[in-house]
Amino acid sequence: MANKKSKAEMLADSNDMVPVAGTVDVDIPANVLWACFTQANRWSRWNKCMFWALNRSLVLGKRLIWCFDPIRKWYLYKMPAIAKIVELEKEKKVTWEVTALPGFYARHTYHIEDLGNGRSRFGSWEKATGWNFRLMKKFWIAHFTFVKDCSLEGVRSMEETYRQKGKIDETTLKPKSYVPFWITVLLLILLLAGGTFATWFYYSYGLISSIELAPDIHAVFGGGSNSLVVQGDNGIVLVDTKFSPGAEGLHDWIAQNRDNSVSTIINTHYHYDHTFGNILYPKADIFAHTKVPELMTLVDNLWWNQYPDSVPDRLVHQTETLKQGKHEIALVHSGIGHTHGDLWGYLPKQNLVFTGDLLFHTYYPFFDLSEGGVSIPEMIQIIRHIANEYPTARFLPGHGPMAKASDLLVYADYLEFLYESVENAYKKGLSEDEAVDKIDLSKWNLEILPSFHNLKLTWATATNNIRWVYQIYNKQQAKY
């Protein structure tokens, strides 16, 4: 029975490739060149193909661990390598074999020949075989050639150093700078983090989705505030128009899914995320509370000065009922709540209530700290009144998923707990920071919510809820 060939013998007999080999003659004594070469951890100082090497010296039978730079500077990779040193002849040659990759076997030899008179010949030889090698043969040949060329060029550069300094060691070989690498890594991490954040942000808050609540009535979530689309015989009633880019997404959704154009808009209050999309419907009548136009121009005057025709022109003081074909919508202002100009609405036939930002469902709410902003005690009363008035209704909140009356009552309890906790902290003389440290809102299991206004990203969080309410309470006390 014939003896099974070793991997080295199979490599020698292989026709997978012609060995990549080359030599260079230099004016460096063989023993000096060998002494420098065997310090593997210094390879990156003179050999441009090497990014880093672990071993301080070459030892027969030991593992050699190092890392290659890419064959092109703009290729974004570093190639780790691990091999076993299988041949070692002092001042003559070292050979290692690579077996870490499945279906890949390679041998690489560096050799040094003493030419006498202080000269030596340095050479590189490499050959590989195996199905994995054949699969990526073009790359591996390019890599082997890159390693060979850089190694010979590196030795040639050491010759120049030896001529000038009379030695090649740690003191004469310039250390490799890793600053560009770490800057690149940092930029890639930032890019990856930014991309991950952008993707998460879009799918969490920017993606438009819709559900049918009743025939011809849809809720459209995401892209800003929630919107309600009511299809009538003579046009569409649209409750809250979002802001860019969600406003354009809503506009496109209506164009693709509804037969009629928007004839009527209802702004539940003046905030940008519910109103900036008004400009996309120039022919629509726009309903809002009587205080909304004033508050719009007070807070976002640059925007509304550009689009004066998109400011509400059908103003509701207390209540009003709209009819759109078979649909009826009752609009109600119950007093100061989320802002001084809130409207909420009820569709009796569908037993459906839209609340605007009187309700943030499953999210921490935003509180308007301006003069036209929130009154938390009154908002609590309004929310409980609506929940008790319509105990079996479905509720479309300003932000978050559909809700039930019980969800409104839980939200009112949260606001009450938050307000009373801040009030107690304030009366005890605690600072805003101390109130944040003391008050625990975790039991409410609410989620954070972003707002992007005037080129500033703000988040509704537990901490910010406490801070905002503290500032509101402090402002109230300053009036007395």
Buried (B, 14 or more C-beta within 10 A) or exposed (E): EEEEEEBBEEBEEBEBBEBBBEBBBBEBBBEBBBBBBBBBBBBBBBBBBBBBBEBEEBEEEBEBBBBBBBBEEEEEEEBEBBBBBBBBEEBBBBBBBBEEBEEBBBBBBBBBBBBEEEBBBBBBBBBBBBEBBBEEEEEBBBBBBBBBBBBBBBBBBBBEBBEEEEBBEEEBBEEBEEEEBEEEEEEEEEEEEEEEEEEEBEEEBBEBEBEEBBEBBBBBBBBBBBBBBBBBEEBBBBBBBBBBEBBBBBBEBBEEEBEBEBBBBBBBBBBBBBBBBBBBBEEBBBBBBBBBBBBBBBBBEEBBEEEEEBBBEBBBEEEBEBEBBEBBBBBBBBEBBBBBBBBBBBBEEBEBBBBBBBBBBBBBBBBBEEEBBBBBEBBBBBBBBBBEEBEEBBBBBBBBBBBBBEBBBBBBBBBBBBBEBBBEBBEEEBEBEEBBEBBEBEEBEBEEBBBBBEEEEEEBBBBBBBBBBBBBBEEBEEEE
